[in-house]
Amino acid sequence: MSVLAVGTVAQPAPAPVALTSKDVFTWHAGQFCLDGQPFAEISYNKFDLFWSLWQGLQDSRKQGRTDAWDTALAKQDAALRELHDLGCRTIRIFAVPPREVGQAWASDPGWRTDFFKAMDATLDLCDQHNIKVVYGLGAALLHDSTVSRKSRQGDEGLYDLVANPAAHSRQRLYNYLDTIVTRYRGRKTIAMWEITNELTNVADIGKRHGEPAPTLLHVATFFDAVARRIKACDPLRLVSTGGSHLREYAWNLYTGNGWKQRDTLDEYRQAYAAYFKNSAVDVIDTHYYAVRAGGYELAPDRAGPPVMMTPNRYLQIGRELGKGLIFGEYGALPSGWRDKGLVKQADADWFNGYNDPNAKKWIQHAVDDVVTAGVPLVYFWAYQSDRPQDQKSNPITFDLAATPELVRIIAEGSRRLKEKLHAH
């Protein structure tokens, strides 16, 4: 194998291509469109696509040889070929390394060189297989440190980045957005920009990592500001939040009532309106894993039973706010998904991994739910993974070789969804 050259200067951006609205997602008359036609799809998160290439590059730098990089390229190329053959036109990816990147972005030219090398290769692979991406910008990772109050003097944490428009980490974020969006806006590969993953989960939850949590208003204002910054560089593309679903206590947490009472449906709608009614965000990304429960549980309506936030109710909120709504993460997760490698016994009506007999029934149930509701874009969690914690004998991610029946159920569900919504 050849020795991998280590550079310190970022490579030039790919030559721009003249794009039109047909090349990217648009939202028109209550429908997503692509190629000038209504578009719908059930596809996958391929969250480790960029991560795997990034790690392969780091390992090759350390070894002074290209072996790890070449292996990562080959594995991800094979995965994208499978996704293409399954009919997937788009996937959702995380487009930053899985940690805080603010200081590296600001001060390490070699880090930027590696970033662009791995990201250029990521998008090139997608182009080769005619797959577009929902590009997760990871905006919430551009602060200095997770434990800002216990680290170097002057460091800024997540609260500073999100709540303070004048923070140095916010200005760094704007530099990052301007650089990334300008560099890649000419690529047909990118269907839509995503701000960051699941920032709504931290709103109003009290202190975390030694600093205050941002409030609903802070996060909403941050979303709006970041969306406007992205659109200033790329007015063609839609901007999505990156999820998650709002906590079932979102309005009560924001108004100071804490965790004592779940929101009523009206309060929950108020929370969504506070986030998105007047926002530059185009697409509300909802992460939905409540397949077994039949929805996320809100407070009872008067003396009745609890109100369940079903796919239909989330779509209705999107319609009320005039926004597109997608399930950027979706699925019926196995019991073993969070067990850190320890095999636990699933109960009689659930499953421990995707090889269990009950898995087929519940994946079919999950597919039927979103097809019946007509959720236009759905990304199952997740297609393959190189992360050590995901390597289990009973799979917890999807894979054509390991879970062929399940991926075919999902592919057939995507066909049915397109048919229902008169989309391609």
C-alpha positions in Angstrom: 0.0 0.0 0.0 1.1 3.5 -0.7 2.0 6.0 2.1 -0.8 8.5 2.7 0.4 12.1 2.1 -0.4 14.4 5.1 -1.3 17.9 4.0 -2.0 21.0 6.1 -3.8 23.1 3.5 -7.4 22.5 2.7 -8.1 21.3 -0.8 -10.0 23.7 -3.1 -13.7 23.4 -3.3 -15.2 21.3 -6.2 -16.1 23.3 -9.2 -19.7 24.7 -8.8 -22.5 23.4 -11.0 -25.5 25.5 -12.1 -28.4 24.1 -10.1 -32.1 24.7 -10.3 -34.9 24.0 -7.8 -35.5 20.7 -9.6 -32.1 19.4 -8.3 -33.0 19.8 -4.6 -36.0 19.3 -2.3 -38.7 21.9 -2.5 -41.9 22.2 -0.6 -44.9 23.3 -2.7 -48.6 23.0 -2.1 -48.1 20.6 0.8 -45.8 18.3 -1.0 -42.0 17.7 -1.2 -40.8 17.8 -4.8 -37.6 16.6 -6.5 -36.8 16.6 -10.2 -39.8 18.8 -10.6 -42.2 16.1 -9.4 -43.9 15.1 -6.1 -41.4 13.0 -4.1 -41.9 10.7 -1.1 -39.7 7.9 0.3 -39.0 5.6 3.2 -35.2 5.3 3.4 -32.5 5.2 6.1 -30.2 7.1 8.3 -26.6 6.3 7.2 -25.2 8.2 10.1 -21.8 6.6 10.0 -21.1 7.3 6.3 -18.9 10.3 6.9 -17.9 9.1 10.4 -16.4 5.9 8.9 -14.4 7.8 6.3 -13.2 10.3 8.8 -12.0 7.6 11.2 -10.4 5.7 8.4 -8.5 8.8 7.4 -7.4 9.4 11.0 -6.2 5.8 11.4 -4.3 6.0 8.1 -2.6 9.2 9.2 -1.4 7.5 12.4 -0.2 4.4 10.4 1.3 6.3 7.6 -0.4 4.0 5.1 -3.7 4.1 3.3 -5.1 0.7 4.5 -7.7 2.0 6.9 -8.8 4.7 4.4 -9.1 2.3 1.6 -11.1 -0.2 3.7 -13.5 2.6 4.8 -14.0 3.7 1.3 -14.7 0.2 0.1 -17.2 -0.6 2.9 -19.2 2.6 2.4 -19.2 2.2 -1.3 -20.7 -1.3 -0.9 -23.3 0.1 1.5 -24.4 2.9 -0.8 -24.6 0.4 -3.7 -27.0 -1.7 -1.6 -29.1 1.3 -0.7 -29.3 2.3 -4.4 -30.3 -1.2 -5.4 -33.0 -1.1 -2.7 -34.5 2.0 -4.4 -33.3 4.7 -2.0 -32.9 8.1 -3.6 -32.0 10.0 -0.4 -30.4 9.3 3.0 -29.8 11.3 6.2 -26.1 11.7 7.3 -24.2 13.3 10.2 -21.6 15.5 8.5 -19.3 16.3 11.4 -17.2 14.0 13.5 -19.0 12.8 16.6 -17.7 15.3 19.2 -17.4 19.0 19.8 -15.5 20.5 16.8 -15.4 24.2 17.6 -11.8 24.5 18.6 -10.5 22.2 15.9 -12.4 24.2 13.2 -11.1 27.5 14.6 -7.4 26.6 15.0 -6.3 23.4 13.3 -5.7 23.7 9.5 -4.8 20.0 9.4 -8.1 19.1 10.9 -9.9 21.1 8.2 -7.8 19.4 5.5 -8.9 16.0 6.7 -12.5 17.2 7.1 -12.7 18.3 3.5 -11.0 15.2 2.2 -13.5 12.9 4.0 -16.5 15.0 3.1 -15.5 15.4 -0.5 -15.2 11.6 -0.7 -18.5 11.1 1.1 -20.4 13.2 -1.4 -18.4 11.7 -4.4 -19.5 8.2 -3.3 -23.1 9.3 -3.0 -22.9 10.8 -6.5 -21.6 7.6 -7.9 -24.7 5.8 -6.6 -27.2 8.6 -7.5 -28.1 9.2 -3.8 -28.8 12.6 -2.4 -28.3 13.5 1.3 -30.0 15.4 4.0 -26.8 17.0 5.2 -26.6 17.3 9.0 -24.4 20.3 9.7 -24.1 19.6 13.4 -24.3 23.3 14.4 -24.7 22.5 18.1 -21.1 21.0 18.1 -19.3 24.3 17.3 -18.8 25.4 21.0 -15.6 24.9 22.9 -16.3 22.2 25.5 -19.0 20.0 27.0 -17.9 21.0 30.5 -17.4 24.7 29.8 -17.6 25.8 33.4 -14.9 23.3 34.5 -12.4 23.8 31.6 -10.2 26.7 30.5 -11.2 30.2 31.4 -13.2 31.8 28.6 -14.4 28.5 27.1 -18.0 28.5 25.9 -20.4 25.6 26.2 -23.6 24.7 24.4 -25.6 27.3 26.4 -23.4 30.2 25.3 -23.5 29.0 21.6 -27.3 28.7 21.6 -28.4 31.5 23.9 -25.9 34.3 23.1 -25.8 35.7 19.6 -22.6 37.6 20.5 -20.7 34.6 21.8 -17.4 33.9 20.1 -18.6 30.3 19.5 -21.7 31.7 17.6 -19.4 33.8 15.4 -17.3 30.7 14.8 -20.4 28.8 13.9 -21.3 31.4 11.3 -17.9 31.1 9.8 -18.3 27.3 9.6 -21.7 27.6 8.0 -20.5 30.2 5.5 -17.6 28.0 4.6 -19.4 24.6 4.3 -22.6 25.9 2.7 -20.7 28.0 0.1 -18.3 25.1 -0.6 -21.0 22.5 -1.2 -24.0 24.5 -2.4 -23.0 23.7 -6.0 -23.3 20.0 -5.6 -26.5 18.1 -6.6 -25.7 15.6 -3.9 -27.3 17.8 -1.2 -31.1 17.6 -1.1 -31.6 19.7 2.0 -29.6 21.2 4.9 -30.2 20.1 8.5 -29.2 22.4 11.3 -28.2 20.0 14.0 -29.3 16.7 15.7 -31.9 16.7 18.5 -31.2 20.1 20.0 -34.8 20.4 21.2 -34.1 17.6 23.7 -32.0 19.9 25.9 -34.5 22.8 26.1 -35.5 23.8 29.7 -34.1 20.6 31.3 -32.1 22.3 34.0 -28.3 22.3 34.4 -26.3 20.0 32.3 -22.5 19.5 32.3 -22.2 22.4 34.8 -24.0 25.0 32.7 -27.6 26.0 32.3 -29.7 24.4 29.6 -31.0 26.7 26.9 -34.7 27.5 26.9 -37.3 26.8 24.3 -37.1 30.4 23.2 -33.3 30.2 23.0 -33.4 27.2 20.8 -36.2 28.6 18.6 -34.2 31.8 18.1 -31.1 29.8 17.4 -32.9 27.7 14.8 -34.2 30.9 13.1 -30.8 32.6 13.1 -29.0 29.6 11.7 -31.6 29.0 9.1 -31.3 32.6 7.9 -27.5 32.3 7.8 -27.7 29.1 5.7 -30.2 30.7 3.3 -28.0 33.8 2.9 -25.4 31.5 1.4 -27.8 29.1 -0.3 -31.3 30.5 -1.0 -32.2 27.4 -3.1 -32.4 24.7 -0.5 -34.8 23.9 2.3 -33.5 24.0 5.9 -34.6 21.3 8.4 -34.2 21.4 12.2 -32.7 17.9 12.8 -35.3 16.9 15.4 -36.3 15.6 17.8 -40.0 15.4 18.6 -40.7 17.9 21.3 -40.7 16.4 24.8 -44.2 15.6 26.0 -43.6 18.2 28.8 -42.1 20.9 26.5 -44.6 23.7 27.3 -44.8 23.0 31.0 -41.0 22.9 31.2 -40.7 26.2 29.4 -43.4 27.9 31.5 -41.7 26.8 34.8 -44.1 24.0 35.8 -41.4 21.4 35.4 -41.9 17.6 35.0 -45.1 17.4 37.1 -47.6 17.5 34.3 -47.4 16.4 30.6 -48.6 19.0 28.1 -52.2 19.0 26.9 -52.6 18.9 23.1 -53.2 22.6 23.0 -50.1 23.3 25.1 -48.0 21.0 22.9 -49.3 22.8 19.8 -48.3 26.1 21.5 -44.8 24.8 22.0 -44.5 23.9 18.3 -45.9 27.2 17.3 -43.3 29.0 19.5 -40.5 27.1 17.7 -41.7 27.3 14.2 -44.6 29.7 13.4 -42.4 32.7 12.5 -39.2 30.8 11.8 -37.0 30.7 8.7 -36.9 26.9 9.2 -38.7 25.2 6.4 -39.0 21.6 7.6 -39.9 20.2 11.1 -37.9 17.0 11.7 -39.6 14.7 14.1 -37.8 11.7 15.6 -40.5 9.1 16.2 -39.8 5.8 18.0 -43.2 5.3 19.6 -44.4 2.5 17.3 -45.2 0.1 20.0 -47.0 2.6 22.3 -49.0 4.0 19.4 -47.7 7.5 19.9 -46.1 9.8 22.5 -48.4 10.3 25.5 -49.7 13.7 26.4 -52.1 14.7 29.2 -55.7 13.6 29.0 -58.2 15.8 27.2 -60.5 16.8 30.1 -61.6 13.6 31.8 -60.8 11.3 28.9 -57.8 9.1 28.2 -54.3 10.4 27.5 -53.9 12.0 24.1 -51.4 10.1 21.9 -49.2 12.0 19.5 -49.5 9.8 16.4 -47.9 10.3 13.0 -51.2 11.9 11.8 -51.2 14.4 14.7 -47.6 15.4 13.9 -48.5 15.9 10.3 -51.4 18.1 11.3 -49.1 20.3 13.4 -46.9 20.7 10.3 -49.9 21.7 8.2 -51.1 24.2 10.8 -47.7 25.9 10.8 -47.3 25.7 7.0 -44.1 23.7 7.2 -43.0 20.4 5.8 -42.8 17.6 8.4 -40.6 14.5 8.1 -39.6 11.7 10.3 -35.8 12.2 10.2 -35.4 9.3 12.6 -37.9 6.5 12.8 -38.2 2.9 13.8 -39.1 0.1 16.2 -35.8 -0.2 18.1 -34.8 -3.6 19.5 -34.6 -4.1 23.3 -30.9 -4.7 22.9 -30.3 -1.3 21.2 -29.3 0.5 24.5 -27.8 -2.4 26.4 -24.1 -1.6 25.8 -23.4 -5.1 24.5 -25.2 -7.1 27.1 -27.8 -9.4 25.8 -31.1 -8.8 27.6 -34.2 -10.9 27.3 -36.9 -9.2 25.3 -40.5 -9.7 26.5 -42.8 -12.0 24.7 -44.3 -9.3 22.4 -41.1 -7.5 21.4 -37.7 -8.4 20.1 -34.0 -8.1 21.1 -32.5 -7.8 17.7 -33.6 -7.8 14.1 -33.0 -11.6 13.8 -35.7 -12.3 16.4 -39.0 -13.7 15.1 -41.1 -10.8 16.3 -38.9 -8.2 14.5 -40.7 -8.8 11.1 -44.1 -8.1 12.6 -43.1 -4.9 14.2 -41.1 -3.5 11.3 -44.2 -4.2 9.1 -46.3 -2.4 11.8 -43.9 0.6 11.7 -44.0 0.7 7.9 -47.8 0.5 7.8 -48.1 3.3 10.3 -46.2 5.9 8.2 -47.7 4.7 4.9 -51.3 5.0 6.3 -50.6 8.4 7.7 -48.8 9.5 4.6 -45.6 10.9 6.2 -43.7 12.0 3.0 -40.1 11.5 4.1 -39.1 8.8 6.6 -35.6 7.7 7.5 -35.3 4.5 9.5 -32.6 4.2 12.1 -30.3 2.9 10.7 -28.5 1.2 7.8 -25.4 -0.6 8.9 -22.9 0.9 11.4 -19.2 0.5 12.0 -19.5 1.7 15.7 -18.2 -0.9 18.1 -21.4 -0.7 20.3 -23.5 -1.7 17.3 -21.6 -4.9 16.5 -23.8 -7.6 17.9 -24.6 -11.1 16.8 -28.3 -10.2 16.8 -28.3 -7.1 14.5 -29.6 -3.8 15.8 -29.1 -2.0 12.4 -30.4 -3.0 9.0 -28.3 -4.7 6.4 -29.2 -6.4 3.2 -27.1 -9.5 4.0 -28.0 -9.8 7.7 -31.7 -8.6 7.6 -32.9 -9.2 4.0 -36.6 -9.7 4.9 -36.7 -6.5 6.9 -35.1 -4.3 4.3 -37.5 -5.7 1.7 -40.5 -4.8 3.9 -39.2 -1.2 4.1 -38.5 -1.1 0.3 -42.1 -2.3 -0.3 -43.4 0.3 2.2 -41.6 3.0 0.2 -43.2 1.9 -3.0 -46.6 1.9 -1.3 -46.0 5.4 0.2 -45.1 6.8 -3.3 -48.2 5.2 -4.7 -50.4 6.7 -2.0 -49.0 10.2 -2.3 -48.8 10.0 -6.2 -45.1 10.7 -5.9 -42.0 9.2 -7.5 
